[in-house]
Amino acid sequence: MALETKRWRCVVVRTRAKKIPAEERRNVTVEAVIDLAGSTNPDSITTAAIAEHMHLTQGAIFRHFPNKDAIWTAVITWVSKTLMARIERAAKDAETPLEKMESMFMAHVSFVADHPGVPRMLFGELQNARKTPAKSLAQNMMKQYAARLGELIAAGKACKELRPDLDEGAAATLFVGTIQGLVMQSLIAGDMGQMQLDAPRVFAIYLRGISMPHDIKA
């Protein structure tokens, strides 16, 4: 009997869950929130729901985040860093300003298709009546995105790829708005993969509106 008890204790020791480092636990929590947001209204996501999704207790969540606002701030921080890094990598591999813009457009669409909870989180924060850290981060990301587009649009005008009379601010706004339109249509249809199929045709229409007319290029 003593031998059997000893064997059972050995099994318990060997199968005990490995302790996850704090940073990794925070990252896993962010992933869980984005995953939940893909099928649930972000406003209705509670810390209890997050804990249940992760098979943890709420206490385990609060060991790494003091409150729900801190979780949302971490999520938007991740979204901002990851999205901007992805579009910059895409632009780096392209040559001309227009090619960079097209690569950014497709990379952004691909990112949203991979993480359908992201637009729900961003739309939710940007519409939030409260001035939260997460909302400020979302607004700053949009400003950073618009500034990057403005640089490319100005460069495109300088090298005569884009119309000389093009309103740079309006062109940047339309670029982002076109992606948001694709996102909304996909959310309504319940098929995020459709936006990747539609993106090339939609960007072609946007491109015709901002490009230098062929009869002037010569």
Sequence and secondary structure as in RCSB ss.txt:
>XXXX:A:sequence
MALETKRWRCVVVRTRAKKIPAEERRNVTVEAVIDLAGSTNPDSITTAAIAEHMHLTQGAIFRHFPNKDAIWTAV
ITWVSKTLMARIERAAKDAETPLEKMESMFMAHVSFVADHPGVPRMLFGELQNARKTPAKSLAQNMMKQYAARLG
ELIAAGKACKELRPDLDEGAAATLFVGTIQGLVMQSLIAGDMGQMQLDAPRVFAIYLRGISMPHDIKA
>XXXX:A:secstr
 HHHHHHHHHHHHHHS     HHHHHHHHHHHHHHHHTTS GGG  HHHHHHHHT  HHHHHTT SSHHHHHHHH
HHHHHHHHHHHHHHHHHT  SHHHHHHHHHHHHHHHHHH THHHHHHHHHHT SS  HHHHHHHHHHHHHHHHHH
HHHHHHHHTTSB TT  HHHHHHHHHHHHHHHHHHHHHHT TTHHHHHHHHHHHHHHHHHB  HHHH 
